[in-house]
């Protein structure tokens, strides 16, 4: 065997060992606390979309409540105007 033939073989062996070690390290990290924290963060992003839908639903409810309050305020204003007219009419009749 030539010395020139041994270099590629050692290169392949060191490459295989390097890839194997890096794969093992990646799996160890993924299963450890860092991987768990990462998975919780990813899960929280999904939960954030659920919260976003809830926020939109609550905003719609708030808009509906505002509309109801505005309508009630208009009715109250109308009733107050009617009462004031009735008092004025009563005062005018009493003055005659």
C-alpha positions as a Markdown table, in Angstrom:
| # | Residue | x | y | z |
|---|---|---|---|---|
| 1 | Unk | 0.0 | 0.0 | 0.0 |
| 2 | Unk | 1.3 | 3.4 | -1.0 |
| 3 | Unk | 1.6 | 6.2 | 1.6 |
| 4 | Unk | -0.6 | 8.3 | -0.8 |
| 5 | Unk | -3.4 | 5.7 | -0.5 |
| 6 | Unk | -3.5 | 5.9 | 3.3 |
| 7 | Unk | -4.3 | 9.7 | 3.5 |
| 8 | Unk | -7.8 | 9.4 | 1.8 |
| 9 | Unk | -8.6 | 6.4 | 4.0 |
| 10 | Unk | -7.7 | 8.3 | 7.2 |
| 11 | Unk | -9.7 | 11.3 | 5.8 |
| 12 | Unk | -12.8 | 9.2 | 5.4 |
| 13 | Unk | -12.4 | 7.6 | 8.8 |
| 14 | Unk | -11.9 | 11.0 | 10.5 |
| 15 | Unk | -14.9 | 12.4 | 8.6 |
| 16 | Unk | -17.1 | 9.5 | 9.6 |
| 17 | Unk | -16.0 | 9.8 | 13.3 |
| 18 | Unk | -16.6 | 13.6 | 13.2 |
| 19 | Unk | -20.1 | 13.3 | 11.7 |
| 20 | Unk | -20.9 | 10.5 | 14.2 |
| 21 | Unk | -19.7 | 12.5 | 17.2 |
| 22 | Unk | -21.6 | 15.6 | 16.0 |
| 23 | Unk | -24.8 | 13.6 | 15.5 |
| 24 | Unk | -24.4 | 12.1 | 19.0 |
| 25 | Unk | -23.8 | 15.6 | 20.5 |
| 26 | Unk | -26.8 | 17.0 | 18.7 |
| 27 | Unk | -29.1 | 14.2 | 20.0 |
| 28 | Unk | -27.7 | 14.7 | 23.6 |
| 29 | Unk | -28.4 | 18.4 | 23.4 |
| 30 | Unk | -31.8 | 17.9 | 22.0 |
| 31 | Unk | -32.7 | 15.5 | 24.8 |
| 32 | Unk | -31.2 | 17.7 | 27.5 |
| 33 | Unk | -32.5 | 20.9 | 29.2 |
| 34 | Unk | -31.6 | 23.0 | 26.2 |
| 35 | Unk | -33.7 | 20.9 | 23.9 |
| 36 | Unk | -36.6 | 20.8 | 26.3 |
| 37 | Unk | -36.5 | 24.6 | 26.6 |
| 38 | Unk | -36.5 | 24.9 | 22.9 |
| 39 | Unk | -39.5 | 22.6 | 22.5 |
| 40 | Unk | -41.4 | 24.6 | 25.2 |
| 41 | Unk | -40.6 | 27.8 | 23.3 |
| 42 | Unk | -41.9 | 26.2 | 20.0 |
| 43 | Unk | -45.0 | 25.0 | 21.8 |
| 44 | Unk | -45.5 | 28.5 | 23.3 |
| 45 | Unk | -45.5 | 30.0 | 19.8 |
| 46 | Unk | -48.4 | 27.7 | 18.9 |
| 47 | Unk | -50.1 | 28.7 | 22.1 |
| 48 | Unk | -49.5 | 32.3 | 21.1 |
| 49 | Unk | -51.6 | 31.8 | 18.0 |
| 50 | Unk | -54.4 | 30.3 | 20.1 |
| 51 | Unk | -54.1 | 33.4 | 22.3 |
| 52 | Unk | -54.2 | 35.6 | 19.3 |
| 53 | Unk | -57.5 | 34.0 | 18.2 |
| 54 | Unk | -58.9 | 34.5 | 21.7 |
| 55 | Unk | -57.8 | 38.2 | 21.7 |
| 56 | Unk | -59.6 | 38.7 | 18.4 |
| 57 | Unk | -62.7 | 37.2 | 19.8 |
| 58 | Unk | -62.5 | 39.4 | 22.9 |
| 59 | Unk | -62.0 | 42.5 | 20.7 |
| 60 | Unk | -65.1 | 41.6 | 18.8 |
| 61 | Unk | -67.0 | 41.2 | 22.0 |
| 62 | Unk | -65.8 | 44.6 | 23.2 |
| 63 | Unk | -66.9 | 46.2 | 20.0 |
| 64 | Unk | -70.3 | 44.7 | 20.4 |
| 65 | Unk | -70.5 | 45.9 | 24.0 |
| 66 | Unk | -69.5 | 49.4 | 22.8 |
| 67 | Unk | -72.2 | 49.4 | 20.2 |
| 68 | Unk | -74.8 | 48.3 | 22.9 |
| 69 | Unk | -73.6 | 51.1 | 25.3 |
| 70 | Unk | -73.8 | 53.7 | 22.5 |
| 71 | Unk | -77.3 | 52.5 | 21.7 |
| 72 | Unk | -78.3 | 52.6 | 25.3 |
| 73 | Unk | -76.8 | 56.1 | 25.7 |
| 74 | Unk | -78.8 | 57.3 | 22.7 |
| 75 | Unk | -82.0 | 55.9 | 24.2 |
| 76 | Unk | -81.2 | 57.6 | 27.5 |
| 77 | Unk | -80.6 | 60.9 | 25.8 |
| 78 | Unk | -83.9 | 60.6 | 23.9 |
| 79 | Unk | -85.8 | 59.8 | 27.2 |
| 80 | Unk | -84.2 | 62.7 | 28.9 |
| 81 | Unk | -85.3 | 65.1 | 26.1 |
| 82 | Unk | -88.8 | 63.7 | 26.3 |
| 83 | Unk | -88.9 | 64.3 | 30.1 |
| 84 | Unk | -87.6 | 67.9 | 29.7 |
| 85 | Unk | -90.2 | 68.6 | 27.1 |
| 86 | Unk | -92.9 | 67.2 | 29.4 |
| 87 | Unk | -91.7 | 69.4 | 32.2 |
| 88 | Unk | -91.7 | 72.5 | 30.0 |
| 89 | Unk | -95.2 | 71.7 | 28.8 |
| 90 | Unk | -96.4 | 71.2 | 32.3 |
| 91 | Unk | -94.8 | 74.4 | 33.5 |
| 92 | Unk | -96.4 | 76.3 | 30.5 |
| 93 | Unk | -99.8 | 74.9 | 31.3 |
| 94 | Unk | -99.4 | 75.7 | 35.0 |
| 95 | Unk | -98.5 | 79.3 | 34.2 |
| 96 | Unk | -101.7 | 79.9 | 32.1 |
